[in-house]
Amino acid sequence: MPRIQPKPGAPGTPFRQVMALRPEILKAWHGLDEATRFAGVLPDALKEEVRRALAAVHGCAFCASLGDPAAANDDPRTAAAVALGKAIAAHPTGIDDAAWQAAAAHFSAEDLVELLAWICFMYAGEMFGALMQFGRATPDQKRQYDEWRKAGASKTRVAGRA
């Protein structure tokens, strides 16, 4: 049970139900989530793998239950993105030059801005979930999340890429 009772009758995930107490924040949050997830130069699959790798580290049981991270990432860009996310999670006020250079070897400045915005946004959402003590996602909530991702990814095209 969350620390704050959800808005009565609010639909969606526990996050959305609690955030519905402040609908203007929920609307802006949802817009930023979709903008950082489904638009830009980085593919949704890469961003999702970063989210999965960091969810348990950030302490949100709900977020972590939406999908397990890969045991290993064969794609070097995904591996570099996950490594950068983990370095930030370990040292949120600053990472060392080696971690930065390892990521910069795989990403342009534009890519890095998007990736860092994604990592920071996910940290905020996962921290909110951890503070609210949301439980694990139900099978139906996980299905809805997967459907939302699939629909969002199919509506958008990564900028500058076919």
Secondary structure, 3 states (H helix, E strand, C coil): CCCCCCCCCCCCCHHHHHHCCCHHHHHHHHHHHHHHHHCCCCCHHHHHHHHHHHHHHHCCHHHHCCCCCCCCCCCHHHHHHHHHHHHHHHCCCCCCHHHHHHHHCCCCHHHHHHHHHHHHHHHHHHHHHHHHCCCCCCHHHHHHHHHHHHHHHHHCCCCCCC
